[in-house]
């Protein structure tokens, strides 16, 4: 039973990644063709490794393999699409596969029965002490976070069923002391986002997001990791057990208030540090801007973000060196470096 559920989770994860790679209907066929050429020229690229198999560069080949994997799980499988001639066909096929896999998983592992109010209150105390992963707080302004409910489909919980969401933040080194406590305005923050990296409630696999800003000044030290915890209360007064959250930090918004000093890359080609602007060439600026709120990134992802294509290693190395020259002149206490296919930050002594 456990192995089947693990196989289903693996297939769902692969469908999720593959769908994200091919949301290109609004971008045009030229972008898709360029993307396929990039993969053909860089067969060892990390982006290929994240797909179902190294040769699955387009839904035309990925969909048959996915259906074969679904048949191996047993049971009646939806009819396999006879042809995948466009991105739209591929995305529809993936949505069908996700719905079938999610339903099968729910049959193998049914949702937890609804508990009494007393049991739910006891569970809420347990959940209050469960960390959901570390996060890092920005130097200034606010830090945006997104939490995705990944089990809403199995629990048949809709946004309208959620009465309240409470979150607390604590220092990872002192998990018993709460630094910040707040509540999410459910009506404003529970969103259905079928067009981004989540499916809707019918498609399952986590279709509802919470988004909010946490003021960075709340936290004493921006360089250490903090833990974020959630309590979800349903309108029935019950705590829904088994709701899982995936935490993802996004770049903080650029402040338009001139009185707020935000260290980092400033468009179009400057870096601000300690309230002073320093020039930086355009391409190195794009490098620094992409990496600023990341601990590390794959070289292939950096190239796609900066050049929209794969480039020679020497080109990447040269622009990293130019970016580091500008960072040193600005007295930023860290520089970029390449290490085993990754671009990472190195703190200066």
Secondary structure as UniProt FT lines:
FT   HELIX           2..21
FT   TURN            25..27
FT   HELIX           29..41
FT   TURN            43..44
FT   HELIX           46..49
FT   TURN            54..55
FT   HELIX           59..71
FT   TURN            72..73
FT   HELIX           87..108
FT   HELIX           117..128
FT   STRAND          134..135
FT   STRAND          142..149
FT   HELIX           152..155
FT   HELIX           159..161
FT   STRAND          162..171
FT   TURN            172..173
FT   STRAND          174..184
FT   HELIX           186..189
FT   STRAND          191..192
FT   TURN            194..197
FT   TURN            201..203
FT   STRAND          208..215
FT   HELIX           216..218
FT   TURN            222..223
FT   STRAND          226..234
FT   TURN            235..236
FT   TURN            241..242
FT   STRAND          245..249
FT   TURN            258..259
FT   STRAND          264..266
FT   TURN            267..269
FT   STRAND          270..273
FT   TURN            274..275
FT   STRAND          276..279
FT   HELIX           282..291
FT   TURN            292..293
FT   STRAND          296..298
FT   HELIX           299..307
FT   HELIX           313..329
FT   TURN            330..331
FT   STRAND          334..339
FT   TURN            340..341
FT   STRAND          342..347
//
